[in-house]
Amino acid sequence: MEDYRRPGITALAAVLLAAPLAAFACTVDSAKPLTSGPLDQHGMFSGWVVDSNGVALQACIDSYTNDGNPAPCFYDPIEVGNPLSEALGRGGEAFLFLAENTFTSPGNSPITGVIVLGVETAFLSPQVTAGFQTQFQRLRTRINVDAVGIYTVESPWGKKTYRVDTLARAGGGQNRMEISEPIDITYAPSSTVPGLVAPFLVADQAPLLRPEDKAWYIGDGVTPTTVTGSPCGTNFIRVTAVGLDGVTPIPINTANNPDGDAINVYTSRLFTVSGKRAPMAEVPLSIGAAYFSRSNGIERVTVMAEGSASATQLAGADVTINGASLPLTKEGHRYFGTMTVPGPLVAGQSTLAVTASDPGLPSVPNTKTAIIRDFVTIHTAAATCSGAADARICSLSIVASSSDDGSGNKDSNGVRVPPTLTLQLNGSVLTDGYVSIQTPVLPATVTVVSSRGDVVGGAATRAVTVINQ
């Protein structure tokens, strides 16, 4: 029988390559990282933001386009007599990216709504005042419905489900919305954060802009248009409605509609979009994996990173560890590589740096760092249970291993000392990669943590399998 407690380097490499690549697949929440630049010359806000498609935007505070027409920018006007506002050239709010999708469905139980998407800089004070500035991503969902039920709202970056048990009373001039969810997430200068509305949507048509203006603006801010930018190709807002039983369709649409939707599905593809391109920003970069392995004293690190979908053929990335550098292999907008590194490395304490650059675009090289973790694998998490109710007892067995064989950490007798693996559930230590515990309550998952890492990296989680039921 194969011994799963001592996986070979070949098997480990297969795990390392398979696990990180899966992270790049589209999921329910498919927004990509947002990278922000350093503070601008005024020291108030990031000078630019850039998405994973390489679309870089700056605050849109132009008054006019090149031909003298009003610019497609949304910002508060200058507060006359306020020196800071006059220096910034804007008032309390200004958008780097703003898109809206407003819709009304034609069904027997129609819905009306507006989805607001943006990246904004603002002051929290009544007037523009230093020390009260903030910058954030915004996703606001507001929908009126005509029937109680369960409504699933899909956006270009994911989907959420809302349960409406009662209808708001109409009339009285109130702004009623059965579904109303504002989400604002701040971001710091010179940071890469999870995206909320990134990659940005770019208008397919902007008829109010001349061709030369379209090079600088991603939309005219007025004309409803189809868009591109979704990482999964879902460049629309789609609402699906069923009754509170989770099954019965609610007729929010009519039959034979242009999108071919069922009567309980409504798709809106038209957005208004505004945003001004930044002439220079960092190359998008995020590190998806930094895994450490040691076998017979040989230390290797596997790195995977994601760059820009708009990268040119000249784009590339290098990894640097302990002063040694290696070009990463480029595959589309992704980078990967495994290198043997000069020791000693200490998993959980050593760092690596990845630098991406793209000479084919006006851009700035981008460097990100990551802590190197050993790779923990749970091979078995199985339980057998007996008894019932208060007399029920389960025997839970865990088999796990670390990518570090301990050859770089020997005791006084020259014996290898691999990392200590601990079952997070109750602190039990795995002996030779194995532990068995008795428990009346069986967890859905178990996590094993390495002493040379933590739950950020040197750990693994696996679902528990009950083998006798």
N, C-alpha and C positions, 0 to 999 in steps of 0.2 A: 504493500500500500504506500502511496506517495506521502512523504512527510511534509505537511503544509507548514510546519513550524520553522523551516529553514528554506525559504524560497531562494532560488538562485538569482544571480544578477540578471540573466536573460528574462526570467519571469518578472522580476521587479521592473525592468525597463519597459516591458509591455504594459504593466499597470500604470507607470508614470506617464506613458504616452497616451494611454486611453483615457484616464481620468480627467486631465486638464482639457483635452480637446472636446470632451462632452460638454464642458462648461460654456463653449462658444455656441452651442446649439440654441435656437430660439426657444424661449420658455414663455409661460403665462406673463411674467414680468420681464420684458425683453429690452428695457431701456439700457443704453450703453453709457459708459462713464463720461462725465463732463469735466474738462480740464480748464482751470482758470489761470490767468496770468498774474504777474505781480501788480502792485499798486501803480496807478498811473502817476503822471507828474504832479497831480494835486494831492496824492496820498490818501484819497478817499475810497476808491473802488478799483477792482481789477481792470486793467486796461483792455482785456479781451477774454473771451471764452471760446473754446473749440470743442467740437464733438468728434465722435469716432469716425465720421465720414470726412473729416478734415475741413468742415465748414467752420471758419473762424469769424466771430462777430464782435463788434464793439458797440458801445452805447450809441444809439441812433438819435442824435440831437441836431441834425441838419434842418435848416429852415427851408432851403430850396435845393432842387436838383440842378444839374449843369445847365439845363435850358430855362431855368427860372421858375419852374413849376413847384408847387409845394412838395416838400420831401415826404416820403412815406414813413415818417417817424412819429412815435407817440411818446411824448414827454411833457412834463409841466413847464410852463414858461418861466423865464428868469424872474426872480423876485427883485424888483427894482429897489435899489438902495441897500440890498444885502450883498456885501463884498464877496462872500464865498459863493453865493448863487451866481453872481455876475462872472466870477472867475471860472466857474464850472460850465457856464453857458446853459444852465437848465435849472428847473425848480426841484420840488421834492421827489418826483418820480421820473424815471427814464427806463425804457426797455432796450435790452439788447436783442431779444427775440419776442415776438408776440404773434400768436395765431389764434383764430376763433373759428368755431364751427357752430353755426346757428341753424336749427332745423325745426320743421313741423311735419309730422307724418300725416298721411291722408286716410287712415283707417277708421273703423267705427268706434274704436277707443283710442283716439289720437294722442300723441305725445308731442310736447314742444320742449326744446332745450337749447342750452348754449354750453359749449365746452371751451374754456379759456386756458391757453397754454402760453407760458412765458418764462423769460429770464429777465429779472428786473433788479435795478438798483434804486434805493429809496432812503429817505430820512424819516425816522420815527418821530421826530419833533414837529411841531406845527409849522415852523419855518426851517429852512436849510441851516443846520447847525452842526459844526464839527463834533464828533463823538456820538452822534445819533444815526450814523449811516449803517445800512445793511444791504446785503445782496442775496438773492434767493431765486430758486426755481419755483414755478407755480403751475399747478394743475387744479382747475376748479370745474366741478361737474354740477350742473343745475338743470333739472328736468322736471317738468310738470307731467303727470300721468292722469289718465281718465278712469283707471280701474286699479283696485288693490291687486297685488301680485308680486312676483319676483322678477326683477329687471337686471339683466347682465349688460354692462356697457363696455364695449371694446374700443380701445384707442390704438394709435399707431405703435404703442409701446407695451400694451398689456390689456388686462380686463379686470373688472370688479363687478361684484353682484350686490344688489341692494334689495331689501325686503320692504315693501310698502304695505302696512297693515291698515292704515286709515288714510283718507283723502283730506287734504286741507280745504277749508271752506273758501269758496271763491267770493269775490266782491270786496267792498270796503276799501278798494284801492291798495290792498296789501300785495306785496311781492311774494306770492305763494310758490313754493317749490317743494314737492314731496321728496325729491331727491336733491340734496344740497350738501356737497362735500368740498370744502376748500382745503387744499394741501399746499403749504409753502415750506420749502426746505432751504435753509441758508447754506452758503458755501463760503469758504475762506479764500483770500488771495493765495495764489501759487499753490493750488491744491488740485487733486483729482478725486472726485467724489462720485458715488453712484448717480446715474442719471435718473431724472424724473420725466423730463420732456426732451430727451436727447437720444438719438441724433435729431437735429433740427429739421423741421419741414421746410421745403423750398418750393415756391410756387412754380407750376408748369407754365402758366401764362401770367404776364404782368403787363397788360396792354397800356396802362398809363405811364409806363417807363419806356424811354428810348433804349435802343440796343446798348448804347454805351453806359446808360444808367444801370441796366440789368447786371452789369459786371460788378456793381457795388452794392446793390440791394437784392434781397432774396424774395421780394414781393412788393406790390404797390400798396398793401395795407387796406385796400378798398374792394378790389375785384374778387368775388368768390371764384376759386380756381381749384383744380385738382393739384395734388402735391406729390413729392417724392421725399424720401428720408427715413421711412420706417425700416428698422433692421429686419423685419419679417415680411415686408411688402404689404402690410396692412395700413395703407394710407387712407384711412377713413375712420368715421365713427359709426359703430353698429350697435343697435339696441335689440336685445332679444327678450320677449316678455312671455311669462307663463303665470298661471294662477298660483295661489298660495299652496296648492297641492303639488306644485313643482312640475306639472304635466300639461294641464289644460292651456291651449294657446290663447293669448289675448290678442284680438285683432287690431294691432296698431298700424297695419299697412293694408293696402288693397291687393287683390290678386293681379297677376300679369304686370307687375311693376318692372321698371327698366333693369333693376339689379337681379330680378328673378328670385327675390326673397319670398319666404313663406309669409303668411299674413301676420305672424307674430314676430317678424323680424323687419327692422328698418335700417337702411344704410344711407349715411350722408357723406358724400365724398368732397364737398366743396368747403374750402377754408379761405379766410382772408389771412394774409401773411405779411409781416413786416420785419425788417432787420437789416442792418448795414454790415457788410463784410469788413473784417479787420485786415489791413494790408500785410501784417506779419504776426504770427502766433507760433507757439510751440507745436512741434509734431505730436499728434495724439499718441499716448502710450500708457498702457496699464500692464502690470505683471500679474499673470494668472496663476503661475506656479513657480516655486523655487524649492526643489526637493534635493535632499542630501542623502548619499549612500556611502557606506564604507565596507569593503570586503578585502580581507587579508592585507590590511594596511593601505589599500588604494582608495582614495577619496574621489568621488564624482559628484557633480551637481547637475541636475536637469532643470532647465529654465524654459518657460513658455510665456510669451507676451503677446499683446494685441496692439497693433498700430492703427493706421488710418485706412479706411476703405478706398480713399482717393489717392493713396500713395503712388508715386511714379516708379518706374523701373530703377531709378537711382536710389530709392529709399533703402535703408538698411539699419541694423541694430547690432550692437556689441554688448557682451556681458563681461564685467570685470570683477574678479574675486581675488583677494589677497595680492593685488598688483598684477595678476595675470589676466589677459583679455582674450576673447574669442569672438569672431563674427558669428552671429546667429543665422541659421538658415531661414530664408524668407519664403513664405508660401501664401500668396495673396497679401492680406494685411496682417498676417500672423508671423511670429518669429519663434523658433525653438532651437534647442541645442543641448548637448551633454558634454561637459568638459571634465577632464582629470585636473585637479587643482593641487597646488602646493599646500601641504598641511602646516600646522594642524588646524582643522576646522572644528568648531564647537557648535553642534546643532542647537538652534535657539538663541545663539549669541553672535554668530558670524553673520555678516551681511554681504550682499552682492549689489551691484549697480548695473542697470541696463540703460544704454544711451541709444536713442533712435534719432535719425536725421534723414532729411529728404532734400538733397541738393536740387531736385527737379522742381521744387516749389519755393516761393518766398516763405521761408519758415525759419524757426529757431530750433536747434537740437534740444531734445528733452531727455532728462535723466531721472529715472525712478530707482528707488532702493527697496530691498525686501530682506527680511530675516530668513535665513536658511533653516528649514526644519527637516528633521528626519521623517521618513515616510512610514507611517504606521498602517498596517493592514490587518483587518479582522477577517480571518479565514472562516471561522465558525462562531455562530451565536445561536445555540440550540438549547431547547428546554424540554423536559419531560415532566408532566404534572399528574398528580393523583389526588384522590379525595374530592370533596365538594364543600362549598360554603366555607365555614370557619375552619374546617379540617383540611382544606386544600393546601397542598405544598408542591412547589416546583423545584426541580433541580436544573439550574442554569449553568451551562458549560461554555467557556469562551476560549478560543484559540486565536492568538494574534502574534504579530512579529513586527520588528523595527527594521528599517533599511540599514541600520548600523550594527555590524556584527561584533562590536566591542574591541576590534583589533587595535584601535588607537587609544584605548583606555585600559591598560593592563594593571593588575595589582602587583604587590611586591614579589609574588612568586611567578610573575610573567603570564598569569592567566587572564584571558580576555574578560572584560567586564562590560557586557552590552547594556544598553539603557534599561532602566526599570520601567516596566509597563504596569499601569495601575487602572483598575476598573473604576471609572468615575462614579458608578452607582453607589458603592459602599466603601471605596478606598482599598479594596482587596488588591494585593500585588500578584501579578501573574508569575508563576514559577516555570522557567523554561518555556515561556509563551503560553501557559495554560492556567486556568483557574476555574473552579466549580463552586457555586454557592447554592444554598437552600433559601428559598424565599416564598412567602405566601402570596405575594403580589408580584406578578410578572410584568416588567416594563415592556413597552412597545419597541424601544431601541436601547442599545447599550453603546457607551463611548469608552474607548481605551486611550489613555494619555501616556505619552513618553516622558521620561524624566529629562530628556534633552529637547523638549519642545513644550508646547502648551496647546490649549484648545484652538488657537488660531491656526496652527499648522501641524505640530507633532502629535496628531490625534486622529482617530477614525471613529465613525459612527456606523452602526449596522442594525438593521431590523432583526428582532428576535424571532426565530422559527420554532413553533411548538410541533414536535415530531410525532406526538401520539394523539393528535386530534385532527 
